Amino acid sequence: MAWDFETEPEFQEKLDWADRFVREEIEPLDLVFPDLQFTPPSPELRKILDPLKQQVRDQDLWAPHLGPELGGKGYGQLKLSLLNEILGRSLWASVVFGTQAPDTGNAEIIAHYGTQEQKARYLQPLLDGECFSCYSMTEPHAGADPTLFKTQGVRDGDEWVINGWKFFSSNAKTASFLIVMVVTNPEVSAYQGMSMFLVPTDTPGVNIVRNVGLGTEPLGEGSHALIHYDNVRVPLDALLGGEGQAFAIAQTRLGGGRIHHAMRTIGMAQRAFDMMCERALSREVSGGLLAEKQFVQGYIADSYAEIRQFRLLVLNTAWAIDRYQDYRRVRKDIAAVKILMPGLITNVVTRAIQVHGALGVSNELPLAGMLLSGPVMGLADGPTEVHKVTVARQVLRDYRPSDDLWPTAHRPKLLAAAREKYADVLEHEVGNL
C-alpha cells in the first residue's frame, strides 16, 4: 500500500516558479488587457506575450496537458491539476501556458481522431499558440441535448453541405476554425447518426449573427456566438474521426474539459478565499476586527473545508485518470466533480463579497465577475442536473435490490439470522441459566 500526498521535489520547484511567474508577470496582464486573451495579439502585444511563453517553454511547462508526441511533457492529469490551481487565478495564465479552453479539448480530439493532414493544418498551430479554435455544438432550441439537434450535414458529391443554427459557440469570432457537431444520418439514433467537421471560420456560409455576452457585459458585446450555417460546403476530408462518430469524440473531449474546469476552479476559489481572509484581518467594525466576528469565522471555516474537500476529490479523480487512462472508467467521479464545482465557487465568492461589503460588489474588485462563474460552471460542458443523473446511475450499478420484502438492514431479519448462526451457543447459555 502506498499513500503519498507529497509532490516530487523537481515538480514542486516548477510549481513554485509558476506561482511567482503568474503573480509577478501574468496577473498584471489581467488588469491592463482584460478582454484580449482570445483575440489574435497585435504586434505590440506579441512583444510581451512571446517572451513570456518562451519562459514557460524553458521551464518545460508549455501545453502540460499533452504527451511528448504532441510537444508536451506527459506530466499527466494529477500534475496538471496542481499547475492549473495556480493558472486558475488569472485570466491570461492559460493562454501564456498553452492550456486555454476550448483549445485544449479541441487539440485533444484532433490529436486522437484527426488525420495527418488535419493535424498539420489545425492541430500544430493550436499547439504552437498561433491560433484559436471554437467548439460549435449547442443549438438554440436544444441547448446541450444532442438528441434534439437539427443542424444537418448532407453529402453532395465530393463535399458535405452543412445547414443549421448553433448557439453559444465560444470564441468563434476570433477562432481560425470551428469543430461543428451535425446530424449526418437522421434515420438512426443520434448516438450513431451524428458527425463532426473541421470548418475554417472564413468558409462561405458561416454567418456569425451576433455575439452573446455574459451577464456583466454590455448588450451586443461578448464572445459566445449565434452562428447560422447556411449552405456551408466543406470537402470530404473535413470529417473528423469518421461518419457517425460524434458522440464518441464528444465524450473524449468533454471528459477532459470538465476535469480541467474543476482544476482551474480551485485556483479561483482559493483567490477569493485569500481575499476574504485578508479583509477579515484588515477591517475593523463594531469595536473589533471582522476576523473576530463569529459569522465571519464561520464563513472562513466553511470556505476552507469546502475548498479542501473539493480539491481532494479533483486530485483523486485526476489520479484515477492517470491510473486507468480511460475517461469512461472515471466518468462517475468526473460527473461528481462537475456537480460540486458551481456550488463551491458560488459559496466562497458570495462569502468573500459579504466580508468586503459594498466594495465586494463593485467593479474595483474581481469578486462580482467571479461570482458569475458559478452558474457558468453549472452549465458548461453539460448542466449540473444531467451530471447528477449520471452519478446516480453509475452508483446504482454497484448495488442490488433486496431479495425479499424487507431491507437487508431490517433488524428483525438480521436478528433471526444471527440467532441461527449462534444457535448452539445460545442453547448452551440458556441451559446454564
C-alpha positions as CSV (number, residue, x, y, z in Angstrom):
1,M,0.0,0.0,0.0
2,A,1.4,3.4,-0.9
3,W,-0.3,6.7,0.1
4,D,1.6,9.9,-0.5
5,F,0.3,13.4,-0.5
6,E,3.7,15.0,-1.4
7,T,4.8,16.3,-4.8
8,E,8.2,15.2,-6.0
9,P,10.8,18.0,-5.3
10,E,11.6,18.6,-9.0
11,F,8.0,19.3,-10.0
12,Q,7.4,21.3,-6.8
13,E,10.2,23.6,-8.0
14,K,8.3,24.1,-11.2
15,L,5.0,24.8,-9.3
16,D,6.9,27.4,-7.1
17,W,8.3,29.0,-10.2
18,A,4.8,29.1,-11.8
19,D,3.3,30.6,-8.7
20,R,5.8,33.5,-8.8
21,F,5.6,33.9,-12.5
22,V,1.8,34.1,-12.6
23,R,1.7,36.6,-9.7
24,E,4.5,38.8,-11.0
25,E,4.3,38.6,-14.8
26,I,0.8,37.4,-15.8
27,E,-1.7,38.8,-13.3
28,P,-0.7,42.4,-14.3
29,L,-1.9,41.5,-17.9
30,D,-5.4,40.8,-16.4
31,L,-5.5,44.4,-15.4
32,V,-4.1,46.1,-18.5
33,F,-5.5,43.8,-21.2
34,P,-8.6,42.3,-19.5
35,D,-10.6,41.3,-22.6
36,L,-8.0,40.3,-25.2
37,Q,-7.0,36.7,-24.1
38,F,-8.7,35.1,-27.0
39,T,-8.0,37.7,-29.6
40,P,-5.1,37.3,-32.0
41,P,-2.5,39.6,-30.5
42,S,-1.3,42.8,-32.1
43,P,2.4,43.1,-32.9
44,E,2.8,45.2,-29.7
45,L,1.2,42.7,-27.5
46,R,3.2,39.8,-29.1
47,K,6.3,41.6,-27.8
48,I,5.0,41.0,-24.3
49,L,3.5,37.5,-24.8
50,D,6.1,35.8,-26.9
51,P,8.9,36.2,-24.3
52,L,6.5,35.1,-21.5
53,K,5.6,32.0,-23.5
54,Q,9.3,31.3,-24.1
55,Q,9.9,31.4,-20.4
56,V,7.2,28.8,-19.9
57,R,8.7,26.6,-22.6
58,D,12.1,27.0,-20.9
59,Q,10.6,25.6,-17.7
60,D,9.1,22.6,-19.7
61,L,5.6,23.8,-18.7
62,W,4.2,24.7,-22.1
63,A,1.0,22.7,-23.0
64,P,1.5,20.5,-20.0
65,H,-1.8,18.6,-20.7
66,L,-0.2,17.0,-23.8
67,G,2.1,14.0,-24.2
68,P,5.6,14.2,-25.6
69,E,4.4,13.2,-29.1
70,L,2.5,16.4,-29.2
71,G,5.0,18.8,-27.7
72,G,4.1,18.4,-24.1
73,K,6.0,16.6,-21.3
74,G,3.4,14.0,-20.5
75,Y,3.0,15.1,-16.9
76,G,-0.4,13.5,-16.6
77,Q,-3.6,14.9,-15.1
78,L,-2.6,14.9,-11.5
79,K,0.4,17.2,-12.0
80,L,-1.7,19.2,-14.5
81,S,-4.2,19.7,-11.7
82,L,-1.6,21.1,-9.3
83,L,-0.4,23.5,-12.0
84,N,-3.9,24.5,-13.1
85,E,-4.7,25.5,-9.5
86,I,-2.1,28.3,-10.0
87,L,-3.2,29.2,-13.5
88,G,-6.9,29.4,-12.4
89,R,-6.1,32.6,-10.5
90,S,-5.5,34.6,-13.8
91,L,-7.4,35.3,-17.0
92,W,-4.2,35.3,-19.1
93,A,-2.3,32.4,-17.5
94,S,-3.9,29.6,-19.5
95,V,-3.0,31.4,-22.8
96,V,0.6,32.0,-21.7
97,F,0.9,28.3,-20.7
98,G,-0.9,26.9,-23.7
99,T,-3.8,25.4,-21.7
100,Q,-6.7,27.7,-22.7
101,A,-10.2,26.3,-23.1
102,P,-11.7,25.3,-25.5
103,D,-8.4,24.8,-27.4
104,T,-7.1,22.2,-25.0
105,G,-10.1,19.9,-25.6
106,N,-10.1,20.6,-29.3
107,A,-6.5,19.8,-29.6
108,E,-7.0,16.6,-27.7
109,I,-9.7,15.2,-30.1
110,I,-7.8,16.3,-33.2
111,A,-4.8,14.5,-31.9
112,H,-6.8,11.4,-31.2
113,Y,-9.1,11.3,-34.2
114,G,-7.5,13.6,-36.8
115,T,-5.7,12.5,-40.0
116,Q,-2.1,13.6,-40.6
117,E,-3.3,16.3,-42.9
118,Q,-5.8,17.6,-40.3
119,K,-3.1,17.6,-37.6
120,A,-0.8,19.6,-39.7
121,R,-3.4,22.1,-40.7
122,Y,-5.3,22.5,-37.4
123,L,-3.5,20.9,-34.5
124,Q,0.0,22.2,-34.9
125,P,-1.0,25.9,-35.0
126,L,-3.0,25.3,-31.8
127,L,-0.1,23.6,-30.1
128,D,2.2,26.5,-31.1
129,G,-0.3,29.0,-29.7
130,E,-0.7,30.7,-33.1
131,C,-4.4,30.4,-33.4
132,F,-7.7,29.9,-31.5
133,S,-10.5,27.4,-32.1
134,C,-14.2,27.0,-31.4
135,Y,-16.3,24.0,-30.4
136,S,-19.7,24.6,-32.0
137,M,-22.1,22.1,-30.5
138,T,-25.2,23.5,-28.7
139,E,-28.3,24.7,-30.5
140,P,-30.8,27.4,-29.6
141,H,-33.8,25.1,-29.3
142,A,-32.0,22.2,-27.8
143,G,-29.3,23.5,-25.5
144,A,-26.7,20.8,-24.8
145,D,-29.0,17.9,-25.6
146,P,-27.6,16.4,-28.8
147,T,-30.6,14.1,-29.4
148,L,-32.5,17.2,-30.3
149,F,-30.0,18.7,-32.7
150,K,-31.2,19.7,-36.2
151,T,-28.1,21.1,-37.9
152,Q,-27.5,18.7,-40.8
153,G,-24.6,17.7,-43.0
154,V,-25.6,16.2,-46.3
155,R,-23.2,14.5,-48.7
156,D,-23.2,16.2,-52.2
157,G,-20.6,14.6,-54.4
158,D,-17.1,15.3,-53.0
159,E,-18.4,17.8,-50.5
160,W,-20.5,18.0,-47.3
161,V,-23.1,20.7,-47.1
162,I,-23.9,22.0,-43.6
163,N,-27.1,23.8,-42.7
164,G,-28.5,24.9,-39.3
165,W,-28.0,27.0,-36.3
166,K,-25.6,26.8,-33.4
167,F,-25.7,28.8,-30.1
168,F,-23.1,29.9,-27.6
169,S,-20.2,28.9,-29.8
170,S,-17.5,30.4,-27.6
171,N,-14.6,32.3,-29.2
172,A,-16.0,31.9,-32.7
173,K,-15.3,35.5,-33.6
174,T,-11.6,35.1,-33.0
175,A,-11.2,31.4,-34.0
176,S,-9.4,30.2,-37.1
177,F,-11.6,27.2,-37.3
178,L,-14.7,25.5,-35.8
179,I,-15.4,21.9,-34.8
180,V,-19.1,21.5,-35.7
181,M,-21.3,18.7,-34.5
182,V,-24.1,17.9,-37.0
183,V,-26.6,15.2,-37.9
184,T,-25.4,13.2,-41.0
185,N,-27.9,10.3,-40.8
186,P,-31.3,11.3,-39.4
187,E,-32.6,7.7,-40.0
188,V,-30.7,6.3,-37.0
189,S,-30.4,7.4,-33.4
190,A,-28.4,10.5,-32.6
191,Y,-25.8,8.3,-31.0
192,Q,-25.0,6.7,-34.4
193,G,-26.1,9.4,-36.7
194,M,-24.0,12.5,-35.8
195,S,-20.6,13.5,-37.1
196,M,-18.1,16.3,-36.5
197,F,-16.4,18.5,-39.1
198,L,-13.4,20.8,-39.1
199,V,-14.6,24.1,-40.7
200,P,-12.4,27.1,-41.3
201,T,-14.2,30.2,-39.9
202,D,-13.9,32.1,-43.2
203,T,-15.8,29.4,-45.1
204,P,-18.6,31.0,-47.1
205,G,-21.9,30.5,-45.3
206,V,-20.5,30.6,-41.8
207,N,-22.5,33.6,-40.6
208,I,-22.0,34.9,-37.1
209,V,-25.4,36.5,-36.5
210,R,-24.4,38.0,-33.1
211,N,-22.0,37.5,-30.2
212,V,-23.7,37.0,-26.9
213,G,-22.0,38.2,-23.7
214,L,-22.3,37.1,-20.1
215,G,-24.5,39.0,-17.7
216,T,-22.0,41.7,-16.7
217,E,-21.1,42.5,-20.3
218,P,-22.9,45.2,-22.4
219,L,-25.6,44.0,-24.8
220,G,-24.2,43.4,-28.2
221,E,-20.8,42.5,-26.9
222,G,-19.4,39.1,-25.9
223,S,-17.6,36.1,-27.3
224,H,-20.4,33.4,-27.4
225,A,-21.7,33.3,-31.0
226,L,-25.0,32.6,-32.5
227,I,-24.0,31.0,-35.8
228,H,-26.1,30.3,-38.9
229,Y,-24.5,27.7,-41.1
230,D,-26.1,28.5,-44.5
231,N,-25.1,26.0,-47.2
232,V,-21.6,25.7,-45.8
233,R,-19.6,23.5,-48.2
234,V,-16.6,21.6,-46.9
235,P,-14.6,18.8,-48.6
236,L,-14.9,15.2,-47.6
237,D,-11.7,15.3,-45.7
238,A,-13.2,17.9,-43.3
239,L,-14.9,15.0,-41.5
240,L,-13.2,14.4,-38.1
241,G,-12.9,10.8,-36.9
242,G,-15.5,9.1,-39.0
243,E,-19.1,9.4,-40.0
244,G,-21.4,8.7,-37.0
245,Q,-18.5,9.1,-34.5
246,A,-19.5,12.5,-33.0
247,F,-20.7,11.0,-29.6
248,A,-17.5,9.1,-29.0
249,I,-15.5,12.2,-29.9
250,A,-17.6,14.5,-27.7
251,Q,-17.1,12.2,-24.7
252,T,-13.4,12.2,-25.2
253,R,-13.4,16.0,-25.3
254,L,-15.9,16.8,-22.6
255,G,-14.4,14.4,-20.1
256,G,-11.1,16.2,-20.1
257,G,-12.7,19.6,-20.3
258,R,-14.8,19.0,-17.2
259,I,-11.9,18.0,-15.0
260,H,-9.8,20.8,-16.3
261,H,-12.5,23.4,-15.5
262,A,-12.5,21.9,-11.9
263,M,-8.8,22.3,-11.6
264,R,-8.9,25.9,-12.5
265,T,-11.9,26.5,-10.3
266,I,-9.8,25.5,-7.2
267,G,-7.5,28.4,-8.1
268,M,-10.3,30.9,-8.5
269,A,-12.0,29.8,-5.2
270,Q,-8.6,30.0,-3.4
271,R,-8.1,33.5,-4.7
272,A,-11.5,34.6,-3.4
273,F,-10.7,32.9,-0.1
274,D,-7.4,34.7,0.3
275,M,-9.1,38.0,-0.4
276,M,-11.7,37.2,2.3
277,C,-9.1,36.3,4.9
278,E,-7.1,39.4,4.2
279,R,-10.2,41.6,4.5
280,A,-11.2,39.9,7.8
281,L,-7.8,40.8,9.3
282,S,-7.8,44.3,7.9
283,R,-11.2,45.8,8.5
284,E,-12.4,46.8,12.0
285,V,-16.2,47.1,12.7
286,S,-18.2,47.4,15.9
287,G,-15.2,47.6,18.1
288,G,-13.3,44.7,16.7
289,L,-11.8,43.1,13.6
290,L,-14.1,41.3,11.2
291,A,-11.9,38.2,11.9
292,E,-13.2,38.3,15.5
293,K,-16.8,38.1,14.5
294,Q,-18.3,34.6,14.7
295,F,-20.3,34.9,11.4
296,V,-17.1,35.8,9.6
297,Q,-15.2,33.0,11.3
298,G,-18.0,30.7,10.1
299,Y,-17.5,32.0,6.5
300,I,-13.8,31.2,6.7
301,A,-14.2,27.8,8.3
302,D,-16.9,26.7,5.8
303,S,-14.9,28.0,2.8
304,Y,-11.7,26.4,3.9
305,A,-13.4,23.0,4.4
306,E,-15.3,23.2,1.1
307,I,-12.2,24.1,-0.9
308,R,-10.1,21.4,0.7
309,Q,-12.6,18.6,0.2
310,F,-13.3,19.7,-3.4
311,R,-9.6,19.8,-4.1
312,L,-9.1,16.3,-2.7
313,L,-11.9,14.9,-5.0
314,V,-10.4,16.7,-8.0
315,L,-6.9,15.3,-7.3
316,N,-8.2,11.8,-6.7
317,T,-10.1,11.9,-10.0
318,A,-7.1,13.2,-11.8
319,W,-5.0,10.4,-10.3
320,A,-7.6,7.9,-11.4
321,I,-7.5,9.2,-15.0
322,D,-3.7,8.8,-15.0
323,R,-4.0,5.3,-13.5
324,Y,-6.6,3.9,-15.9
325,Q,-6.1,6.1,-19.0
326,D,-9.8,5.9,-19.6
327,Y,-12.2,8.8,-19.0
328,R,-15.2,6.5,-19.2
329,R,-14.0,4.4,-16.3
330,V,-13.7,7.6,-14.2
331,R,-17.0,9.1,-15.6
332,K,-18.8,8.9,-12.2
333,D,-16.1,10.9,-10.4
334,I,-15.8,13.5,-13.2
335,A,-19.5,14.0,-13.0
336,A,-19.4,14.3,-9.2
337,V,-16.7,17.0,-9.6
338,K,-18.8,18.8,-12.1
339,I,-21.8,18.8,-9.7
340,L,-19.8,20.3,-6.8
341,M,-18.0,22.9,-8.9
342,P,-20.7,25.6,-9.3
343,G,-21.7,25.4,-5.6
344,L,-18.1,25.8,-4.4
345,I,-17.3,29.0,-6.4
346,T,-20.7,30.5,-5.6
347,N,-20.4,29.8,-1.9
348,V,-16.9,31.0,-1.4
349,V,-17.2,34.1,-3.6
350,T,-20.5,35.1,-2.1
351,R,-19.0,35.0,1.4
352,A,-15.9,37.0,0.2
353,I,-18.3,39.6,-1.3
354,Q,-20.2,39.8,2.0
355,V,-17.0,40.3,4.0
356,H,-15.9,43.1,1.7
357,G,-19.3,44.9,1.9
358,A,-20.1,47.4,-0.9
359,L,-16.6,47.2,-2.3
360,G,-17.2,43.5,-2.9
361,V,-19.9,44.1,-5.5
362,S,-18.1,47.0,-7.1
363,N,-16.0,46.8,-10.3
364,E,-12.9,47.7,-8.3
365,L,-12.6,44.1,-7.2
366,P,-12.8,41.0,-9.3
367,L,-15.3,39.3,-7.0
368,A,-18.6,40.3,-8.8
369,G,-17.2,38.9,-12.0
370,M,-16.0,35.7,-10.3
371,L,-19.5,35.2,-8.9
372,L,-20.9,34.7,-12.4
373,S,-18.5,31.7,-12.8
374,G,-20.7,29.7,-10.5
375,P,-23.8,29.5,-12.8
376,V,-21.5,29.3,-15.8
377,M,-19.8,26.2,-14.4
378,G,-23.2,24.8,-13.7
379,L,-24.0,24.9,-17.5
380,A,-20.6,24.5,-19.2
381,D,-20.0,21.0,-20.6
382,G,-23.5,19.9,-19.6
383,P,-25.9,21.1,-16.9
384,T,-25.4,20.0,-13.3
385,E,-28.7,18.2,-13.3
386,V,-27.6,15.9,-16.1
387,H,-24.4,15.0,-14.2
388,K,-26.4,14.2,-11.1
389,V,-28.4,11.7,-13.1
390,T,-25.1,10.2,-14.4
391,V,-23.7,9.9,-10.9
392,A,-26.8,8.2,-9.6
393,R,-27.0,5.7,-12.4
394,Q,-23.3,4.9,-12.1
395,V,-23.5,4.5,-8.4
396,L,-26.6,2.3,-8.5
397,R,-24.8,-0.2,-10.8
398,D,-22.8,-1.3,-7.7
399,Y,-25.9,-2.1,-5.7
400,R,-28.6,-4.8,-5.9
401,P,-32.2,-4.8,-4.7
402,S,-33.2,-6.7,-1.5
403,D,-34.2,-10.3,-2.3
404,D,-37.4,-10.1,-0.2
405,L,-40.0,-7.7,1.2
406,W,-37.7,-6.3,3.9
407,P,-34.5,-4.2,3.5
408,T,-31.3,-6.1,4.2
409,A,-30.7,-3.9,7.2
410,H,-34.1,-4.8,8.7
411,R,-33.2,-5.7,12.3
412,P,-35.7,-8.5,12.9
413,K,-34.4,-10.3,9.8
414,L,-30.8,-9.8,10.9
415,L,-31.6,-10.9,14.4
416,A,-33.2,-14.1,13.2
417,A,-30.1,-14.8,11.1
418,A,-27.8,-14.0,14.0
419,R,-29.7,-16.3,16.3
420,E,-29.5,-19.1,13.7
421,K,-25.7,-18.5,13.4
422,Y,-25.1,-18.8,17.1
423,A,-27.9,-21.3,17.9
424,D,-25.6,-23.8,19.6
425,V,-24.1,-21.2,21.9
426,L,-27.4,-19.6,22.7
427,E,-28.9,-23.1,23.5
428,H,-25.9,-23.8,25.9
429,E,-26.2,-20.4,27.5
430,V,-29.9,-20.8,28.1
431,G,-29.3,-24.3,29.5
432,N,-26.8,-22.9,32.1
433,L,-29.3,-20.3,33.4
